[in-house]
Amino acid sequence: MATKTSTSKITDDKIIELYMDFVLEHESFPKSVYKFCKENKIKEDEFYAFFGSFEALQKGIWNKFHANTLNLLNKNKEYGSFSNKDKMLTYFYTFFELLTLNRSYVLFTLDGNRKMLDKMGELKELRVHLKEFAGELIEESNADKTLKITKQSPRIFSEGAWVQFLFLLKFWMNDSSPEFEKTDLAIEKSVTTIFDVFDNTPLDSIIDLGKFLYKENFA
């Protein structure tokens, strides 16, 4: 837990840490920036130097998950030589590892009692970042193809990746398996499926994914 003192340097990471601590300790969201800053012994202008509102801060937390995921990927010297499929797999594995480290906060902030519009509002900027990442993977793949007919649509693929993320997020939130191993399996099967769809060989993967989802939800 962060030390609540005005002597430490205030950064966006520090404010995010204080905010997440506040939410978990109080089991509620702060009512005003003034009260939040007063309790944490920071100045309001220090808060506003990074975030214009709590809504912006909430979006910033998801942006940090994405940015930290990319930082970890780029530190892996072998990542650059991965296939696009393995890059997407590694992205999702890493992203959900970071979510797991902050699971209590994520489950609270996406609680079922909150309006869906509010939940999706928090993820609005993450959606842009994730779609950009997925789109770049397809652009890289298209660059190696000489025939236009074999090239894939970055727009369609990136939208599919976002829908895939929402499915995985919901799955992870409900996952009670040890070390969330079932989420890892869901990531593997869903990423394999979406890439096979774009390679025009979807049948076996879709059947495999369908069996897995049926077993997890109905068996």
BADOSE-730039 format. One record per residue (C-alpha): residue number from 0; x, y, z; residue in one letter. Coordinates in nm, 2 decimals. Example, Ala and Ser with C-alpha at 12.3 -4.5 7.8 and 13.67 -1.06 7.14 Angstrom:
2
{pos->0 X->1.23 Y->-0.45 Z->0.78 code->a}
{pos->1 X->1.37 Y->-0.11 Z->0.71 code->s}
# end
This chain:
219
{pos->0 X->0.00 Y->0.00 Z->0.00 code->m}
{pos->1 X->0.12 Y->0.35 Z->-0.08 code->a}
{pos->2 X->0.26 Y->0.58 Z->0.19 code->t}
{pos->3 X->0.02 Y->0.87 Z->0.21 code->k}
{pos->4 X->0.25 Y->1.16 Z->0.23 code->t}
{pos->5 X->0.29 Y->1.48 Z->0.04 code->s}
{pos->6 X->0.67 Y->1.45 Z->0.06 code->t}
{pos->7 X->0.69 Y->1.18 Z->-0.20 code->s}
{pos->8 X->0.69 Y->1.27 Z->-0.57 code->k}
{pos->9 X->0.34 Y->1.27 Z->-0.72 code->i}
{pos->10 X->0.31 Y->1.08 Z->-1.05 code->t}
{pos->11 X->0.02 Y->0.93 Z->-1.24 code->d}
{pos->12 X->0.13 Y->0.59 Z->-1.11 code->d}
{pos->13 X->0.12 Y->0.72 Z->-0.75 code->k}
{pos->14 X->-0.23 Y->0.86 Z->-0.80 code->i}
{pos->15 X->-0.35 Y->0.54 Z->-0.96 code->i}
{pos->16 X->-0.21 Y->0.34 Z->-0.67 code->e}
{pos->17 X->-0.38 Y->0.57 Z->-0.41 code->l}
{pos->18 X->-0.71 Y->0.56 Z->-0.60 code->y}
{pos->19 X->-0.71 Y->0.18 Z->-0.62 code->m}
{pos->20 X->-0.62 Y->0.15 Z->-0.25 code->d}
{pos->21 X->-0.90 Y->0.39 Z->-0.16 code->f}
{pos->22 X->-1.16 Y->0.19 Z->-0.36 code->v}
{pos->23 X->-1.06 Y->-0.14 Z->-0.21 code->l}
{pos->24 X->-1.03 Y->-0.01 Z->0.15 code->e}
{pos->25 X->-1.36 Y->0.18 Z->0.14 code->h}
{pos->26 X->-1.54 Y->-0.06 Z->-0.09 code->e}
{pos->27 X->-1.67 Y->0.24 Z->-0.28 code->s}
{pos->28 X->-1.56 Y->0.51 Z->-0.52 code->f}
{pos->29 X->-1.44 Y->0.85 Z->-0.38 code->p}
{pos->30 X->-1.72 Y->1.11 Z->-0.38 code->k}
{pos->31 X->-1.50 Y->1.41 Z->-0.47 code->s}
{pos->32 X->-1.15 Y->1.49 Z->-0.58 code->v}
{pos->33 X->-1.12 Y->1.73 Z->-0.29 code->y}
{pos->34 X->-1.19 Y->1.46 Z->-0.03 code->k}
{pos->35 X->-0.98 Y->1.21 Z->-0.21 code->f}
{pos->36 X->-0.68 Y->1.44 Z->-0.22 code->c}
{pos->37 X->-0.73 Y->1.55 Z->0.14 code->k}
{pos->38 X->-0.73 Y->1.20 Z->0.27 code->e}
{pos->39 X->-0.42 Y->1.11 Z->0.08 code->n}
{pos->40 X->-0.24 Y->1.43 Z->0.16 code->k}
{pos->41 X->-0.19 Y->1.55 Z->-0.19 code->i}
{pos->42 X->-0.28 Y->1.88 Z->-0.35 code->k}
{pos->43 X->-0.57 Y->1.90 Z->-0.59 code->e}
{pos->44 X->-0.36 Y->2.06 Z->-0.86 code->d}
{pos->45 X->-0.13 Y->1.76 Z->-0.84 code->e}
{pos->46 X->-0.42 Y->1.53 Z->-0.92 code->f}
{pos->47 X->-0.54 Y->1.75 Z->-1.20 code->y}
{pos->48 X->-0.19 Y->1.76 Z->-1.35 code->a}
{pos->49 X->-0.26 Y->1.41 Z->-1.46 code->f}
{pos->50 X->-0.63 Y->1.35 Z->-1.46 code->f}
{pos->51 X->-0.92 Y->1.58 Z->-1.52 code->g}
{pos->52 X->-1.17 Y->1.37 Z->-1.34 code->s}
{pos->53 X->-1.22 Y->1.03 Z->-1.17 code->f}
{pos->54 X->-1.36 Y->0.91 Z->-1.50 code->e}
{pos->55 X->-1.04 Y->1.00 Z->-1.68 code->a}
{pos->56 X->-0.84 Y->0.82 Z->-1.40 code->l}
{pos->57 X->-1.05 Y->0.50 Z->-1.44 code->q}
{pos->58 X->-0.98 Y->0.50 Z->-1.81 code->k}
{pos->59 X->-0.61 Y->0.57 Z->-1.73 code->g}
{pos->60 X->-0.59 Y->0.26 Z->-1.52 code->i}
{pos->61 X->-0.69 Y->0.04 Z->-1.82 code->w}
{pos->62 X->-0.45 Y->0.23 Z->-2.04 code->n}
{pos->63 X->-0.18 Y->0.15 Z->-1.79 code->k}
{pos->64 X->-0.26 Y->-0.22 Z->-1.81 code->f}
{pos->65 X->-0.21 Y->-0.20 Z->-2.19 code->h}
{pos->66 X->0.10 Y->0.02 Z->-2.17 code->a}
{pos->67 X->0.26 Y->-0.21 Z->-1.91 code->n}
{pos->68 X->0.18 Y->-0.51 Z->-2.12 code->t}
{pos->69 X->0.35 Y->-0.36 Z->-2.42 code->l}
{pos->70 X->0.65 Y->-0.27 Z->-2.20 code->n}
{pos->71 X->0.69 Y->-0.63 Z->-2.08 code->l}
{pos->72 X->0.65 Y->-0.76 Z->-2.44 code->l}
{pos->73 X->0.92 Y->-0.53 Z->-2.57 code->n}
{pos->74 X->1.16 Y->-0.63 Z->-2.29 code->k}
{pos->75 X->1.14 Y->-0.99 Z->-2.42 code->n}
{pos->76 X->1.43 Y->-1.01 Z->-2.67 code->k}
{pos->77 X->1.26 Y->-1.30 Z->-2.85 code->e}
{pos->78 X->0.92 Y->-1.12 Z->-2.89 code->y}
{pos->79 X->1.02 Y->-0.95 Z->-3.22 code->g}
{pos->80 X->1.08 Y->-1.29 Z->-3.39 code->s}
{pos->81 X->0.74 Y->-1.43 Z->-3.28 code->f}
{pos->82 X->0.47 Y->-1.50 Z->-3.54 code->s}
{pos->83 X->0.17 Y->-1.26 Z->-3.53 code->n}
{pos->84 X->-0.03 Y->-1.54 Z->-3.37 code->k}
{pos->85 X->0.22 Y->-1.58 Z->-3.09 code->d}
{pos->86 X->0.25 Y->-1.20 Z->-3.04 code->k}
{pos->87 X->-0.13 Y->-1.19 Z->-2.99 code->m}
{pos->88 X->-0.11 Y->-1.49 Z->-2.75 code->l}
{pos->89 X->0.17 Y->-1.33 Z->-2.55 code->t}
{pos->90 X->-0.02 Y->-1.00 Z->-2.54 code->y}
{pos->91 X->-0.33 Y->-1.16 Z->-2.39 code->f}
{pos->92 X->-0.14 Y->-1.39 Z->-2.15 code->y}
{pos->93 X->0.06 Y->-1.09 Z->-2.02 code->t}
{pos->94 X->-0.24 Y->-0.86 Z->-2.00 code->f}
{pos->95 X->-0.44 Y->-1.11 Z->-1.80 code->f}
{pos->96 X->-0.14 Y->-1.17 Z->-1.57 code->e}
{pos->97 X->-0.15 Y->-0.80 Z->-1.49 code->l}
{pos->98 X->-0.52 Y->-0.81 Z->-1.43 code->l}
{pos->99 X->-0.48 Y->-1.10 Z->-1.19 code->t}
{pos->100 X->-0.23 Y->-0.90 Z->-0.99 code->l}
{pos->101 X->-0.51 Y->-0.64 Z->-0.95 code->n}
{pos->102 X->-0.80 Y->-0.88 Z->-0.95 code->r}
{pos->103 X->-0.98 Y->-0.74 Z->-0.65 code->s}
{pos->104 X->-0.99 Y->-0.39 Z->-0.80 code->y}
{pos->105 X->-1.10 Y->-0.51 Z->-1.15 code->v}
{pos->106 X->-1.38 Y->-0.73 Z->-1.01 code->l}
{pos->107 X->-1.50 Y->-0.44 Z->-0.79 code->f}
{pos->108 X->-1.49 Y->-0.18 Z->-1.07 code->t}
{pos->109 X->-1.67 Y->-0.41 Z->-1.32 code->l}
{pos->110 X->-1.92 Y->-0.52 Z->-1.06 code->d}
{pos->111 X->-2.25 Y->-0.64 Z->-1.20 code->g}
{pos->112 X->-2.45 Y->-0.38 Z->-1.01 code->n}
{pos->113 X->-2.29 Y->-0.10 Z->-1.22 code->r}
{pos->114 X->-2.46 Y->0.01 Z->-1.54 code->k}
{pos->115 X->-2.31 Y->-0.15 Z->-1.85 code->m}
{pos->116 X->-2.26 Y->0.19 Z->-2.01 code->l}
{pos->117 X->-2.04 Y->0.29 Z->-1.72 code->d}
{pos->118 X->-1.83 Y->-0.02 Z->-1.75 code->k}
{pos->119 X->-1.78 Y->0.02 Z->-2.12 code->m}
{pos->120 X->-1.70 Y->0.38 Z->-2.07 code->g}
{pos->121 X->-1.40 Y->0.28 Z->-1.86 code->e}
{pos->122 X->-1.28 Y->0.06 Z->-2.14 code->l}
{pos->123 X->-1.33 Y->0.31 Z->-2.42 code->k}
{pos->124 X->-0.97 Y->0.42 Z->-2.46 code->e}
{pos->125 X->-0.84 Y->0.06 Z->-2.41 code->l}
{pos->126 X->-1.06 Y->-0.04 Z->-2.70 code->r}
{pos->127 X->-0.87 Y->0.21 Z->-2.92 code->v}
{pos->128 X->-0.53 Y->0.09 Z->-2.80 code->h}
{pos->129 X->-0.61 Y->-0.28 Z->-2.84 code->l}
{pos->130 X->-0.75 Y->-0.24 Z->-3.18 code->k}
{pos->131 X->-0.44 Y->-0.05 Z->-3.29 code->e}
{pos->132 X->-0.22 Y->-0.33 Z->-3.16 code->f}
{pos->133 X->-0.42 Y->-0.59 Z->-3.34 code->a}
{pos->134 X->-0.45 Y->-0.39 Z->-3.66 code->g}
{pos->135 X->-0.07 Y->-0.35 Z->-3.67 code->e}
{pos->136 X->-0.03 Y->-0.73 Z->-3.65 code->l}
{pos->137 X->-0.24 Y->-0.77 Z->-3.96 code->i}
{pos->138 X->-0.06 Y->-0.48 Z->-4.14 code->e}
{pos->139 X->0.26 Y->-0.67 Z->-4.08 code->e}
{pos->140 X->0.12 Y->-0.99 Z->-4.22 code->s}
{pos->141 X->-0.02 Y->-0.81 Z->-4.52 code->n}
{pos->142 X->0.32 Y->-0.66 Z->-4.60 code->a}
{pos->143 X->0.45 Y->-1.01 Z->-4.67 code->d}
{pos->144 X->0.17 Y->-1.09 Z->-4.92 code->k}
{pos->145 X->0.19 Y->-1.00 Z->-5.28 code->t}
{pos->146 X->-0.16 Y->-1.08 Z->-5.39 code->l}
{pos->147 X->-0.43 Y->-0.84 Z->-5.28 code->k}
{pos->148 X->-0.69 Y->-1.12 Z->-5.25 code->i}
{pos->149 X->-0.48 Y->-1.29 Z->-4.97 code->t}
{pos->150 X->-0.45 Y->-0.97 Z->-4.76 code->k}
{pos->151 X->-0.67 Y->-0.94 Z->-4.46 code->q}
{pos->152 X->-0.87 Y->-0.64 Z->-4.33 code->s}
{pos->153 X->-0.70 Y->-0.48 Z->-4.03 code->p}
{pos->154 X->-1.04 Y->-0.31 Z->-3.94 code->r}
{pos->155 X->-1.23 Y->-0.64 Z->-3.92 code->i}
{pos->156 X->-0.95 Y->-0.83 Z->-3.75 code->f}
{pos->157 X->-0.90 Y->-0.55 Z->-3.49 code->s}
{pos->158 X->-1.27 Y->-0.54 Z->-3.41 code->e}
{pos->159 X->-1.27 Y->-0.92 Z->-3.37 code->g}
{pos->160 X->-0.98 Y->-0.89 Z->-3.13 code->a}
{pos->161 X->-1.17 Y->-0.65 Z->-2.92 code->w}
{pos->162 X->-1.48 Y->-0.88 Z->-2.91 code->v}
{pos->163 X->-1.24 Y->-1.16 Z->-2.82 code->q}
{pos->164 X->-1.10 Y->-0.95 Z->-2.53 code->f}
{pos->165 X->-1.44 Y->-0.88 Z->-2.39 code->l}
{pos->166 X->-1.52 Y->-1.25 Z->-2.40 code->f}
{pos->167 X->-1.19 Y->-1.34 Z->-2.23 code->l}
{pos->168 X->-1.25 Y->-1.07 Z->-1.97 code->l}
{pos->169 X->-1.59 Y->-1.21 Z->-1.88 code->k}
{pos->170 X->-1.44 Y->-1.56 Z->-1.87 code->f}
{pos->171 X->-1.16 Y->-1.45 Z->-1.64 code->w}
{pos->172 X->-1.39 Y->-1.28 Z->-1.40 code->m}
{pos->173 X->-1.59 Y->-1.60 Z->-1.36 code->n}
{pos->174 X->-1.29 Y->-1.83 Z->-1.36 code->d}
{pos->175 X->-1.22 Y->-2.01 Z->-1.03 code->s}
{pos->176 X->-0.97 Y->-2.26 Z->-1.15 code->s}
{pos->177 X->-0.62 Y->-2.27 Z->-0.98 code->p}
{pos->178 X->-0.39 Y->-2.00 Z->-1.12 code->e}
{pos->179 X->-0.68 Y->-1.92 Z->-1.37 code->f}
{pos->180 X->-0.55 Y->-2.20 Z->-1.59 code->e}
{pos->181 X->-0.89 Y->-2.22 Z->-1.77 code->k}
{pos->182 X->-0.85 Y->-1.86 Z->-1.87 code->t}
{pos->183 X->-0.51 Y->-1.95 Z->-2.02 code->d}
{pos->184 X->-0.67 Y->-2.23 Z->-2.21 code->l}
{pos->185 X->-0.95 Y->-2.00 Z->-2.33 code->a}
{pos->186 X->-0.69 Y->-1.75 Z->-2.46 code->i}
{pos->187 X->-0.51 Y->-2.02 Z->-2.65 code->e}
{pos->188 X->-0.82 Y->-2.16 Z->-2.81 code->k}
{pos->189 X->-0.98 Y->-1.82 Z->-2.90 code->s}
{pos->190 X->-0.66 Y->-1.67 Z->-3.04 code->v}
{pos->191 X->-0.60 Y->-1.99 Z->-3.25 code->t}
{pos->192 X->-0.95 Y->-1.97 Z->-3.38 code->t}
{pos->193 X->-0.94 Y->-1.60 Z->-3.48 code->i}
{pos->194 X->-0.61 Y->-1.65 Z->-3.67 code->f}
{pos->195 X->-0.74 Y->-1.97 Z->-3.83 code->d}
{pos->196 X->-1.04 Y->-1.78 Z->-3.95 code->v}
{pos->197 X->-0.82 Y->-1.53 Z->-4.12 code->f}
{pos->198 X->-0.62 Y->-1.82 Z->-4.28 code->d}
{pos->199 X->-0.95 Y->-1.96 Z->-4.41 code->n}
{pos->200 X->-0.92 Y->-2.28 Z->-4.21 code->t}
{pos->201 X->-1.16 Y->-2.22 Z->-3.93 code->p}
{pos->202 X->-1.37 Y->-2.54 Z->-3.89 code->l}
{pos->203 X->-1.15 Y->-2.75 Z->-3.66 code->d}
{pos->204 X->-1.06 Y->-2.46 Z->-3.44 code->s}
{pos->205 X->-1.42 Y->-2.33 Z->-3.41 code->i}
{pos->206 X->-1.54 Y->-2.68 Z->-3.32 code->i}
{pos->207 X->-1.26 Y->-2.71 Z->-3.06 code->d}
{pos->208 X->-1.34 Y->-2.37 Z->-2.91 code->l}
{pos->209 X->-1.71 Y->-2.46 Z->-2.92 code->g}
{pos->210 X->-1.66 Y->-2.78 Z->-2.73 code->k}
{pos->211 X->-1.45 Y->-2.60 Z->-2.47 code->f}
{pos->212 X->-1.71 Y->-2.32 Z->-2.41 code->l}
{pos->213 X->-1.99 Y->-2.58 Z->-2.39 code->y}
{pos->214 X->-1.80 Y->-2.78 Z->-2.13 code->k}
{pos->215 X->-1.72 Y->-2.47 Z->-1.92 code->e}
{pos->216 X->-2.06 Y->-2.32 Z->-1.93 code->n}
{pos->217 X->-2.30 Y->-2.62 Z->-1.95 code->f}
{pos->218 X->-2.12 Y->-2.94 Z->-1.84 code->a}
# end
